[in-house]
Protein backbone atom coordinates (compact mmCIF):
# COMPACT_ATOMS: atom_id res chain seq x y z
CA UNK A 1 0.00 0.00 0.00
CA UNK A 2 1.15 3.56 -0.73
CA UNK A 3 2.63 5.27 2.31
CA UNK A 4 3.13 2.10 4.33
CA UNK A 5 6.77 1.25 5.08
CA UNK A 6 7.49 -2.46 4.77
CA UNK A 7 9.64 -4.15 7.44
CA UNK A 8 13.26 -4.69 6.35
CA UNK A 9 12.89 -8.45 6.07
CA UNK A 10 9.78 -8.18 3.89
CA UNK A 11 11.48 -5.59 1.71
CA UNK A 12 14.37 -8.00 1.18
CA UNK A 13 12.08 -10.90 0.28
CA UNK A 14 10.05 -8.73 -2.09
CA UNK A 15 13.21 -7.46 -3.77
CA UNK A 16 14.54 -10.97 -4.18
CA UNK A 17 11.27 -12.14 -5.72
CA UNK A 18 11.31 -9.16 -8.08
CA UNK A 19 14.88 -9.94 -9.12
CA UNK A 20 13.87 -13.55 -9.78
CA UNK A 21 10.99 -12.35 -11.95
CA UNK A 22 13.26 -10.03 -13.92
CA UNK A 23 15.60 -12.92 -14.64
CA UNK A 24 12.88 -14.71 -16.56
CA UNK A 25 12.37 -11.79 -18.94
CA UNK A 26 15.48 -12.58 -21.00
CA UNK A 27 16.30 -9.02 -22.03
CA UNK A 28 19.93 -9.92 -22.70
CA UNK A 29 21.32 -6.88 -20.86
CA UNK A 30 24.05 -6.86 -18.24
CA UNK A 31 21.51 -5.95 -15.57
CA UNK A 32 19.48 -9.12 -16.26
CA UNK A 33 22.12 -11.75 -15.48
CA UNK A 34 20.25 -14.84 -14.35
CA UNK A 35 19.06 -16.08 -10.97
CA UNK A 36 21.59 -18.15 -9.02
CA UNK A 37 19.91 -17.86 -5.63
CA UNK A 38 16.57 -17.36 -3.94
CA UNK A 39 15.04 -17.04 -0.47
CA UNK A 40 14.30 -20.38 1.13
CA UNK A 41 11.88 -21.55 3.79
CA UNK A 42 11.47 -19.53 6.97
CA UNK A 43 13.87 -16.78 5.89
CA UNK A 44 16.72 -19.02 4.79
CA UNK A 45 18.57 -18.28 1.56
CA UNK A 46 19.81 -20.86 -0.94
CA UNK A 47 22.62 -19.85 -3.26
CA UNK A 48 23.93 -21.85 -6.21
CA UNK A 49 27.72 -22.22 -6.21
CA UNK A 50 30.41 -24.16 -8.06
CA UNK A 51 30.08 -26.83 -5.36
CA UNK A 52 26.30 -26.96 -5.49
CA UNK A 53 23.56 -25.16 -3.53
CA UNK A 54 24.44 -23.67 -0.14
CA UNK A 55 21.72 -22.63 2.30
CA UNK A 56 22.23 -19.74 4.70
CA UNK A 57 19.94 -18.98 7.66
CA UNK A 58 19.59 -15.38 6.45
CA UNK A 59 21.59 -12.56 4.84
CA UNK A 60 25.26 -12.68 5.86
CA UNK A 61 26.72 -9.68 7.68
CA UNK A 62 30.29 -10.77 8.51
CA UNK A 63 31.98 -11.95 5.33
CA UNK A 64 35.55 -13.08 4.70
CA UNK A 65 36.67 -12.91 1.05
CA UNK A 66 39.51 -15.01 -0.33
CA UNK A 67 39.34 -13.82 -3.94
CA UNK A 68 39.78 -10.29 -5.30
CA UNK A 69 36.96 -10.40 -7.84
CA UNK A 70 34.59 -11.40 -5.03
CA UNK A 71 35.98 -8.67 -2.78
CA UNK A 72 35.30 -6.11 -5.48
CA UNK A 73 31.78 -7.44 -5.94
CA UNK A 74 31.09 -7.23 -2.20
CA UNK A 75 32.28 -3.61 -2.19
CA UNK A 76 30.03 -2.90 -5.17
CA UNK A 77 27.13 -4.17 -3.05
CA UNK A 78 28.07 -1.84 -0.22
CA UNK A 79 29.52 -4.64 1.91
CA UNK A 80 32.91 -4.33 3.60
CA UNK A 81 34.34 -7.77 4.37
CA UNK A 82 35.67 -8.27 7.89
CA UNK A 83 38.62 -10.18 6.40
CA UNK A 84 40.28 -10.28 3.00
CA UNK A 85 43.20 -12.08 1.39
CA UNK A 86 46.16 -9.86 0.41
CA UNK A 87 44.37 -6.59 1.13
CA UNK A 88 47.36 -4.33 0.49
CA UNK A 89 48.08 -5.79 -2.91
CA UNK A 90 44.36 -5.74 -3.71
CA UNK A 91 44.21 -1.99 -3.13
CA UNK A 92 47.14 -1.52 -5.53
CA UNK A 93 45.71 -3.58 -8.37
CA UNK A 94 41.97 -2.90 -7.99
CA UNK A 95 41.35 0.85 -8.00
CA UNK A 96 37.91 1.17 -9.57
CA UNK A 97 35.79 3.78 -7.77
CA UNK A 98 33.98 2.10 -4.88
CA UNK A 99 36.21 -0.98 -4.80
CA UNK A 100 38.82 0.13 -2.26
CA UNK A 101 39.09 -1.66 1.08
CA UNK A 102 39.33 0.44 4.25
CA UNK A 103 42.35 -0.03 6.48
CA UNK A 104 40.41 -1.79 9.24
CA UNK A 105 39.76 -4.88 7.11
CA UNK A 106 41.83 -7.76 8.52
CA UNK A 107 44.34 -9.27 6.11
CA UNK A 108 43.95 -13.04 6.41
CA UNK A 109 46.94 -14.20 4.37
CA UNK A 110 47.25 -15.11 0.72
CA UNK A 111 44.49 -16.18 -1.60
CA UNK A 112 46.10 -19.59 -2.11
CA UNK A 113 47.08 -20.12 1.54
CA UNK A 114 44.83 -18.11 3.86
CA UNK A 115 45.29 -18.20 7.63
CA UNK A 116 42.63 -20.52 9.03
CA UNK A 117 43.35 -19.23 12.54
CA UNK A 118 42.87 -15.57 11.62
CA UNK A 119 39.67 -16.34 9.74
CA UNK A 120 38.27 -18.32 12.69
CA UNK A 121 39.11 -15.44 15.05
CA UNK A 122 36.92 -13.10 13.01
CA UNK A 123 33.88 -15.38 13.56
CA UNK A 124 32.43 -14.78 10.08
CA UNK A 125 28.98 -15.96 9.08
CA UNK A 126 30.11 -16.41 5.46
CA UNK A 127 33.32 -17.13 3.54
CA UNK A 128 33.55 -16.57 -0.22
CA UNK A 129 36.31 -18.05 -2.33
CA UNK A 130 37.48 -19.14 -5.77
CA UNK A 131 37.21 -22.81 -6.65
CA UNK A 132 40.73 -23.04 -8.06
CA UNK A 133 42.31 -21.83 -4.80
CA UNK A 134 40.12 -23.14 -2.01
CA UNK A 135 40.11 -26.90 -2.59
CA UNK A 136 42.93 -27.74 -0.16
CA UNK A 137 41.35 -25.76 2.69
CA UNK A 138 37.65 -26.17 1.97
CA UNK A 139 36.79 -28.55 4.81
CA UNK A 140 38.63 -26.46 7.41
CA UNK A 141 36.97 -23.29 6.19
CA UNK A 142 33.53 -24.91 6.08
CA UNK A 143 33.98 -25.84 9.76
CA UNK A 144 34.15 -22.09 10.51
CA UNK A 145 31.28 -20.79 8.39
CA UNK A 146 29.33 -21.58 5.21
CA UNK A 147 31.59 -21.27 2.16
CA UNK A 148 30.39 -20.01 -1.21
CA UNK A 149 32.75 -21.20 -3.94
CA UNK A 150 32.64 -19.64 -7.40
CA UNK A 151 34.53 -20.39 -10.61
CA UNK A 152 35.52 -17.10 -12.24
CA UNK A 153 36.92 -18.76 -15.36
CA UNK A 154 33.79 -20.76 -16.26
CA UNK A 155 32.90 -19.66 -19.81
CA UNK A 156 31.57 -17.28 -20.84
CA UNK A 157 33.36 -15.30 -18.15
CA UNK A 158 31.21 -12.18 -18.42
CA UNK A 159 28.01 -14.16 -17.85
CA UNK A 160 29.69 -16.06 -15.02
CA UNK A 161 30.60 -12.76 -13.34
CA UNK A 162 27.01 -11.53 -13.56
CA UNK A 163 25.63 -14.73 -12.07
CA UNK A 164 28.23 -14.71 -9.30
CA UNK A 165 27.50 -11.08 -8.50
CA UNK A 166 23.78 -11.77 -8.25
CA UNK A 167 24.44 -14.80 -6.05
CA UNK A 168 26.56 -12.70 -3.69
CA UNK A 169 23.84 -10.06 -3.61
CA UNK A 170 21.34 -12.71 -2.56
CA UNK A 171 23.70 -14.00 0.13
CA UNK A 172 24.17 -10.57 1.71
CA UNK A 173 20.59 -9.36 1.23
CA UNK A 174 21.29 -6.77 -1.47
CA UNK A 175 19.47 -7.89 -4.66
CA UNK A 176 18.29 -4.35 -5.46
CA UNK A 177 21.85 -3.06 -5.24
CA UNK A 178 23.02 -5.74 -7.68
CA UNK A 179 20.39 -4.65 -10.19
CA UNK A 180 21.43 -1.01 -9.79
CA UNK A 181 25.16 -1.71 -10.23
CA UNK A 182 24.69 -3.94 -13.25
CA UNK A 183 22.43 -1.25 -14.69
CA UNK A 184 25.30 1.23 -14.32
CA UNK A 185 27.48 -1.19 -16.23
CA UNK A 186 24.86 -1.30 -19.01
CA UNK A 187 24.89 2.50 -19.07
CA UNK A 188 28.70 2.60 -19.32
CA UNK A 189 28.61 0.19 -22.26
CA UNK A 190 25.95 2.25 -24.05
CA UNK A 191 27.80 5.48 -23.33
CA UNK A 192 31.09 4.23 -24.82
CA UNK A 193 29.34 2.70 -27.82
CA UNK A 194 27.59 6.01 -28.48
CA UNK A 195 30.79 8.04 -28.18
CA UNK A 196 32.62 5.66 -30.51
CA UNK A 197 29.82 5.94 -33.04
CA UNK A 198 29.78 9.73 -32.94
CA UNK A 199 33.56 9.79 -33.40
CA UNK A 200 33.41 7.41 -36.35
CA UNK A 201 35.33 4.78 -34.34
CA UNK A 202 32.74 2.03 -33.99
CA UNK A 203 34.34 -1.38 -34.40
CA UNK A 204 37.84 -0.11 -33.63
CA UNK A 205 40.35 -2.95 -33.44
CA UNK A 206 42.41 -3.25 -30.27
CA UNK A 207 44.71 -5.58 -28.36
CA UNK A 208 44.63 -5.65 -24.55
CA UNK A 209 47.62 -6.63 -22.41
CA UNK A 210 48.71 -6.88 -18.79
CA UNK A 211 52.48 -6.86 -18.32
CA UNK A 212 54.86 -7.56 -15.46
CA UNK A 213 58.39 -8.84 -14.86
CA UNK A 214 59.02 -12.50 -13.97
CA UNK A 215 62.57 -13.69 -13.26
CA UNK A 216 63.87 -10.43 -14.76
CA UNK A 217 62.05 -11.14 -18.05
CA UNK A 218 59.20 -8.94 -19.38
CA UNK A 219 56.05 -11.09 -19.43
CA UNK A 220 52.91 -10.07 -21.29
CA UNK A 221 49.41 -11.46 -20.85
CA UNK A 222 47.33 -10.91 -23.99
CA UNK A 223 43.55 -11.07 -23.56
CA UNK A 224 41.69 -13.29 -26.01
CA UNK A 225 37.95 -13.20 -26.68
CA UNK A 226 37.59 -15.81 -23.93
CA UNK A 227 38.67 -13.27 -21.28
CA UNK A 228 36.23 -11.26 -19.16
CA UNK A 229 37.83 -7.93 -20.08
CA UNK A 230 37.67 -8.57 -23.84
CA UNK A 231 34.03 -9.60 -23.52
CA UNK A 232 33.28 -6.32 -21.74
CA UNK A 233 34.89 -4.30 -24.53
CA UNK A 234 33.02 -6.40 -27.06
CA UNK A 235 29.73 -5.17 -25.60
CA UNK A 236 30.68 -1.67 -26.80
CA UNK A 237 31.38 -2.96 -30.31
CA UNK A 238 35.18 -2.99 -30.14
CA UNK A 239 37.03 -5.79 -31.97
CA UNK A 240 39.81 -7.80 -30.38
CA UNK A 241 42.73 -8.24 -32.78
CA UNK A 242 44.63 -10.80 -30.68
CA UNK A 243 44.20 -14.38 -31.90
CA UNK A 244 46.52 -16.31 -29.59
CA UNK A 245 45.54 -19.56 -27.88
CA UNK A 246 43.80 -18.86 -24.53
CA UNK A 247 44.53 -20.52 -21.21
CA UNK A 248 41.78 -21.14 -18.65
CA UNK A 249 41.69 -17.42 -17.83
CA UNK A 250 41.34 -16.47 -21.49
CA UNK A 251 44.92 -15.17 -21.75
CA UNK A 252 47.94 -15.92 -23.88
CA UNK A 253 51.19 -15.32 -21.99
CA UNK A 254 53.94 -14.21 -24.39
CA UNK A 255 57.22 -12.38 -24.77
CA UNK A 256 57.76 -9.25 -26.82
CA UNK A 257 58.53 -11.17 -30.03
CA UNK A 258 54.94 -12.49 -30.14
CA UNK A 259 53.57 -8.96 -30.28
CA UNK A 260 54.43 -8.96 -33.97
CA UNK A 261 51.19 -10.98 -34.28
CA UNK A 262 49.11 -7.97 -33.20
CA UNK A 263 47.52 -6.40 -36.30
CA UNK A 264 49.39 -3.31 -37.34
CA UNK A 265 46.24 -1.19 -37.36
CA UNK A 266 45.18 -2.14 -33.81
CA UNK A 267 45.41 0.12 -30.79
CA UNK A 268 47.51 -1.58 -28.12
CA UNK A 269 45.99 -1.05 -24.66
CA UNK A 270 48.10 -2.06 -21.68
CA UNK A 271 48.00 -2.28 -17.90
CA UNK A 272 51.15 -2.50 -15.78
CA UNK A 273 52.12 -1.56 -12.24
CA UNK A 274 53.74 1.83 -11.76
CA UNK A 275 56.81 0.20 -10.19
CA UNK A 276 57.02 -2.69 -12.68
CA UNK A 277 56.14 -1.53 -16.17
CA UNK A 278 58.05 -3.44 -18.86
CA UNK A 279 56.81 -1.09 -21.59
CA UNK A 280 58.48 1.94 -20.03
CA UNK A 281 61.32 -0.10 -18.53
CA UNK A 282 63.02 -3.15 -20.03
CA UNK A 283 61.22 -2.92 -23.38
CA UNK A 284 61.62 0.81 -23.92
CA UNK A 285 64.85 0.34 -25.84
CA UNK A 286 64.04 -3.08 -27.29
CA UNK A 287 64.18 -2.92 -31.11
CA UNK A 288 61.34 -5.43 -31.56
CA UNK A 289 59.05 -3.34 -29.39
CA UNK A 290 60.09 -0.02 -30.89
CA UNK A 291 59.53 -1.22 -34.47
CA UNK A 292 55.99 -2.54 -33.92
CA UNK A 293 53.52 -0.61 -36.08
CA UNK A 294 51.31 0.43 -33.18
CA UNK A 295 54.34 1.72 -31.28
CA UNK A 296 55.81 3.66 -34.22
CA UNK A 297 52.41 5.16 -35.01
CA UNK A 298 51.62 6.17 -31.43
CA UNK A 299 48.85 3.63 -30.83
CA UNK A 300 50.37 1.97 -27.76
CA UNK A 301 48.31 3.53 -24.98
CA UNK A 302 48.55 2.70 -21.26
CA UNK A 303 45.42 2.42 -19.14
CA UNK A 304 45.33 3.34 -15.47
CA UNK A 305 47.65 0.96 -13.63
CA UNK A 306 44.82 -0.03 -11.27
CA UNK A 307 42.51 -1.22 -14.04
CA UNK A 308 41.89 -4.80 -12.93
CA UNK A 309 41.24 -7.02 -15.95
CA UNK A 310 39.86 -9.96 -13.93
CA UNK A 311 37.29 -8.20 -11.80
CA UNK A 312 33.60 -7.49 -11.41
CA UNK A 313 31.21 -4.76 -12.54
CA UNK A 314 33.17 -1.87 -11.01
CA UNK A 315 36.33 -2.92 -12.86
CA UNK A 316 34.28 -3.36 -16.02
CA UNK A 317 33.02 0.22 -15.77
CA UNK A 318 36.56 1.46 -15.14
CA UNK A 319 37.85 -0.50 -18.15
CA UNK A 320 35.19 1.04 -20.39
CA UNK A 321 36.01 4.53 -19.13
CA UNK A 322 39.77 4.05 -19.52
CA UNK A 323 39.34 2.63 -23.03
CA UNK A 324 37.25 5.62 -24.03
CA UNK A 325 40.05 7.93 -22.89
CA UNK A 326 42.67 5.83 -24.69
CA UNK A 327 40.70 6.02 -27.95
CA UNK A 328 40.09 9.74 -27.58
CA UNK A 329 36.29 9.64 -27.34
N, C-alpha and C positions, 0 to 999 in steps of 0.2 A: 504493500500500500504506500502511496505517496506520503512523505513526511514521517514515516515510521522507520526508525533506525534498527536494522537487523543486528542481533548479537554477532560477535566476531566469528564464532564457530559456524553459524548459519551462513554468514557472508562467505566464508571459505568454501563451504560445501557447495553453495550456489555458484560460486566462481568456477569451481572445479567441474561442475556439471556443464556450465556454459562452455568451458574450454573443450570438454569432451564432445559437445554438440558441434562446435566449430570445426573440430578435426574431421568430422564426417562430411563437411561441405566440399572438400577437394578443390580448393581454389588454386592450389599450386604456388602460393606465395610463401615467403620465408616465415611469415607470422602464422601460418597454418601448418605446423610441422608434423602432426601425428600425435597420438595419445598413448604414451607409454605407462601411464599410471592413473589410478582413480581412487576415490575414497572407498573404504571398505566398510564392513559392518561395525556399528557402534563407535564411529569416529576413527577407526583404523584406516590406514592408507596402504595400498599395495602398489609397488613400483616395479616395473619390468627392468631387469638388468641383464648384463652379459652372463650372469650365473643363474638366471631365472628370477621369478617374482620374489620380492622381499616385502614383508608386511611390517609396517611401523604402527605403534599405538596411536600416533597423532603426529602433527607437524614437528619436525626436529628443530631444536633451538641451539644446541651446542654441537657444532659440526667440526670434525677434523678432516682436512683435505690433503691427500697424498699425490695429487696430480695438478699441474698448473692450469690446464684447460678447465678443470672443474673448479679450481679456486677462482679463476676469472668469472666463470658462470655464476658462482655463489655471490661474488661481489656485484655482478650485474643485477642480481635479484635483491640486492640490498642486505645481504647476509655477510657478516664478518666471521670467518671461521675462528674457533678458539685456538686451533693449532693448524700449522701448514708446513709442508716439506720444503726446505730450502727457500725460506721467505726472502732473504736478502737477495739471492740471485733472481728470484721471481720478480722482485721490484725493479731489477735492472733490465730484464728482458721483456717484461709485460707492462707497457706504459700507457695503454689505452685509457682515456678518461673514464674514471669510475672503477678501474681495475686494481688500483694500488691497495696494498695491505698496510694497515696502521702498525705502528711499532709494537703495540702491546700483544700482537698475535704471537703465540709461542711457536718457535721453530722446533719441529719434532724430528729433525734429521733429514736424510736424503729421501728422494722419491723411491729409490730402489731398496734402501735399507733404513726404514724409519725406526725411531726408538719406541719400542713397545712400552717401555716403562714411562716415558714422558707422555705418551698418548693416554695410557691408563690413568695417570695422575690428573689429567684434565677432565676425566669423567664425562666424555662426550655421550650424546644420545644418538650420534650417527657418524660413520666414517665413510668417506667417498674416495675411490681409488681407481686406477687404471688396471685393466686385466693383465696387461703384459708385465706389470711390475709387482703386483700384489700376491701372486700365487704362492710364493714361499712363506708368506706371513699371514695368509688369509685366516687360518683357524685361530691363531693367537689374537688377531684383530677382532674376529667375530665373537671371541669370548669377552671382549670389552664392550662392544656396541654393535648394532646392526651395520653391515657393510654393504654399500651399493657399489658394484663393480661395473664399469663401463669400458667399452672398446672403441677408442677414438678412431682407430684406423679402419673400422668396418666400412666397406664401400656401400654407397657413395658417402664420402666423409662429411660433406656439407649436410646431408640429410641426417646422418648419424649425430652430428652436433646438435641439430635442432631437436631431435628426439631426446637426447641426453639432457639438454637444457630444460625441456618441458618436464622430464622426469624429476630433475632436481627441484624444479619449481613446485611440483606436487609434494615432494618429500619435505620441503620447508614451508609449505602453506602459502606459496606466492604465485599461483597460476595466472592471476591478472597481470602481475609484473612481467612474467615471461611473455605474455601476449604483447605488452607494451614495448618491451625491448626488441623483440623480433620484428615488430612493426617499424621501429626506428631503423632496423637494418634494411627492411624493404624500402624505406624512404631514402636511405643512403644510396642504395643500388639505383633507384629511379633517378635520383639527383645526378649521380655521375653519368648515367646513360644519357640523360637530357643534355648535360653540359658537353659531353663528347659529340652528340649529334649536332648541337648548335655550332660547335667548333669545326665541324667537318671531319671529326676523328673517330667516328663510330667504326668498330671493327679493327681498331689499331692492334698491330701485332706486338707482343712483348715477350720477354723472358724474365723469370723471377728467380732470384738466387738468395741464399743465406750463406755467408762465408765466415770462416774462422781458421785458426791455425792449429794443426795437430802434428805433434812431433816436429815442429819447426817448418812444416810444409803447408802452404796455403791449400785449404780444402773448401770446396764449393758444392753446396747442395742446390741442385736445380729442380724446381717444382714442375712436375708433369700434370697433366689434366686429372690425374687420380688424387692430387693433393687438395686439401681443404681450401688453401689460399687461392689456387688457380680456379677452383670451382666458384669461389666468391667473385673473382674478377670476371669470370665468364657470365655471371648474371648481368653484368653491366654491358655485355656485348664485346668485351675485349677478347683477342685471340692469342692463345699461348703458342709461341713458336718453338718451344723446346719439345723434342721428340725422343728423348732418352728413355731407357727402360726404367720403370719405377720400382722402388722397393715397397715394403708394406706401408710406409708412410706417404707414398706417392712421390718420392724424391729419387733423383739420380745423383750420386755423390761422385764428383769428378775433379780433375786438376785443370789448370788453365788451358792446356792444349785442347781439351774437349770443347772449349767455348767457341772454337772455330765452327762448330755445328749449329750455333745460333744463327738464324737468318740475318743477313746483313742489314735488312731494313727494320729489324725489330728494335724496340727500346728495351734496354737492359736495366731492370729494376733490381736493386740489391739492398740487403740488410746485413749489417755487421756491427759488432760492438765498437764503441768509441775507442777502447784500449786494445782492440785486436781486429783491425780492419785490413785484410790482405790487399784490398784494392787501392788503398792509399799508402800501404806499407810495402810488403815484399813484392807485390806485383806492379807497383808504380813504374819501375824501370824495366820490367820484363818485356822483351820485344814482341812476344806472342800476344800479350795483353794489349800493348800499345798499338799494334797493327790491326786489331779487330775493327771491322767496319763501324760498329756502334760506338767504339771508343774514339776513333779518328773523327767521326762525324758528330760527336758530342751527345750521343744518345745512351750513355751509361750514367744512370741517375740514381743516387742513393735515396732510400727512404729513411725515415726516422729510425734510429738504431733500436728503439724499443717497440718496433712493429713486430709483434709475435705472429709468426706464420702458421702456428699450430694451435690456435686459441679458439675462443668462442665468439659470441656476437659482438662484444665490444672491440675485440681485435679485428673482426671483419669490417666494422665501421671505420676503424682507424686505417686499415689497409686501403679501403675505398677512398678515403680522404687523401691519404698520402699519394696514392696513384694519380688522383686528379691533379694534385700539385705537380707531380713529376711530369705529367703530360701537358701541363700548362693550360688546364681548363678549370 
